[in-house]
Amino acid sequence: QVQLVESGGGLVQAGGSLRLSCAASGRTFSNYAMGWFRQAPGKDREFVAAISRGGGTRYNVDSVKGRFTISRDNAKNTVFLEMNSLKPEDTAVYYCAADPARATWYVATTTSGYDFWGQGTQVTVSS
């Protein structure tokens, strides 16, 4: 198993930036593809971004449109989500997730593709 702890959420004005972090422990971090999802009140959990074991990335282009960047630091067992030009519609609880059983190039974009989840961090963007 792997344990995931998100941090970095908070309240920010529209147009501002936040950097989310997700620290992993318990297994070899580099063996996991990592993803970020978010869930707004009354809505389903939505894919935001993912990074493969090999460093390849995918984004929910419709939602983030080049504003967000996912990265990973295997030496620190951490995945990051840099969020710029934030909008009120980005308000949600953001979750990181880990997927252990994929090829180095593979990333999943659905919740069912991930086995382990963090508790989430709240991001609130005021207008």
N, C-alpha and C positions, 0 to 999 in steps of 0.2 A: 504494500500500500504506500501511497504518498499523501502527505498532509499539505494542504495549501492554505496560506493566510494572505489575504489581500489587505492593502493599505493605500493611503493617498487620496481617498475620496474627501469630499467636503462641499462647501457652498462657494460658488463662483458666479460672477456676473457674466452675462452673455458676451461672447467675444474673448473671454478669458481662456486660460489653459490649466490643465491638471495633468499630473503624471501618476498613474496607478502602478503599484508594484504587487507582485504575487510571489511570496517566498515559499519554496517547496522543501520538504524534508521527508526522509524515510526511505527513499530509493534513489537510484542514479538519475539525476535530473535530465541528463543529456539523452536518456532513453525515451523521453516523453515528448510527443508533440503537445503544444500548449495552445489554449484558446481563451478568448475573452467573450463573454456573453453579457447581456444586460436585460433587466426586466423592470418595466414601468408598471405602476399600479393598474391592475385590471387587464394587463396584456400578457401575452406569452413571452417566454424567454427568447431573446433574439440574438442571433450570431452577430458579433462585431468584427473580430479579427482572430487569426490563428497563425502560428508559426511552427513549421515542421522541425523535426529533429535536426535536419540539415540546414535550417535557417531560412527556408523558403516561406513566403508569407501569402496570406489571402485576406481579403477584406470584404465586408458587406458594403459594396460600392455605393449602393443607393443611400445608405444611412450615413456613411462617414466621408465619402467623396474626397479622399485625400487629406482629411483633417486629422485623422488618427494614424499613429504609427506603432506597430508592435515590434518588440525586440526581446532578445533573451541574452542573459549572461550566465553561461553554464558554470563558470568558476564560482559564481555567487548563488547558484541555484535559484535564479530569479527571472521572471518574465515581466516586462514592462508594457504599459499602454500609455503612450504620449498622446494627449488629447488637446487639440488647438481649435481656435474659433468655435468654442462651445456655444450651443444653442439651447434654449429652454427644452426642446424636444429630446435632448440628450439626457435629461433627468431620469435617473433609474438607479436601481441597485446593480452594480457591476460585479460579475463573478468570473473568476478564472477557473480553468478546468484542465485536466491532464489526460492524455490518451497514450497508453503504454505500448500498444501492440501494432505499430504501423511501420511501414518502410520509412527510410530517412527523408523521403521527399513528400510524404503524404500528410495532408491536414484534413480534418473533418470540419464540416460547417453546420452540423446539427447537434443538438444536445445528446442524442443517442450515441454519438461517436466518442463520447468522453466517459471515463470510468470514475474519475475523482473530481470533486468540486470543493471550492472554498466556501466560506460563509457569506461572502459578498461585502462590498463597501458602497456606501451611498454617495451618489453624485447628484447634486442639485444645482441647476443653472437658473439663475434669476434673470428676468427680462428687464 
